Amino acid sequence: MELLAVIDELARDATSAIRRDLLGVGARAAEFAAWLHRDAGSPAHVTSFFHDRAAEWAAITGDGPMHA
């Protein structure tokens, strides 16, 4: 998903506050992508990739409920 790639790239060079906001949006977008792929019948490794990215970014931003 291109949006997640752009968020990942922009977050690398962003200031702390901007990075946290970008990764917060990215975590939600990655979780949504995981749900879409699961519902579309994609292989489990594809869904897991997006779930893992969502959990990673949620952990970085300190978003406990999203991380869980």
MOCOR-V158804 format. One record per residue. RES is the residue in one letter. PSI is psi in degrees with one decimal (none if undefined). NEAR is the number of other ideal C-beta (glycine too) atoms within 8 Angstrom. Layout:
RES | PSI | NEAR
RES | PSI | NEAR
This chain:
M | 120.5 | 8
E | -36.8 | 5
L | -42.9 | 7
L | -35.6 | 13
A | -39.8 | 8
V | -44.4 | 8
I | -45.2 | 13
D | -45.1 | 9
E | -46.1 | 7
L | -37.2 | 9
A | -26.8 | 11
R | -34.1 | 6
D | 3.5 | 4
A | 158.4 | 9
T | 166.2 | 5
S | -50.1 | 6
A | -43.7 | 6
I | -41.8 | 8
R | -44.8 | 10
R | -43.6 | 11
D | -44.5 | 8
L | -46.7 | 12
L | -27.8 | 13
G | -45.7 | 13
V | -41.7 | 9
G | -39.6 | 14
A | -43.8 | 16
R | -39.3 | 10
A | -39.6 | 12
A | -40.5 | 15
E | -41.4 | 12
F | -42.6 | 8
A | -39.0 | 11
A | -44.7 | 14
W | -43.7 | 8
L | -44.4 | 8
H | -40.7 | 11
R | -46.4 | 9
D | -28.1 | 6
A | -5.5 | 6
G | 22.1 | 4
S | 158.0 | 7
P | 152.1 | 5
A | -34.8 | 5
H | -28.4 | 6
V | -48.4 | 9
T | -43.0 | 12
S | -38.3 | 9
F | -48.0 | 9
F | -37.6 | 15
H | -42.9 | 11
D | -42.9 | 8
R | -42.6 | 12
A | -45.1 | 14
A | -40.9 | 10
E | -49.3 | 8
W | -35.9 | 13
A | -39.0 | 13
A | -42.3 | 9
I | -37.7 | 8
T | -7.9 | 11
G | 21.3 | 6
D | 84.4 | 10
G | -49.5 | 7
P | -38.7 | 5
M | -37.6 | 12
H | -36.8 | 8
A | none | 4
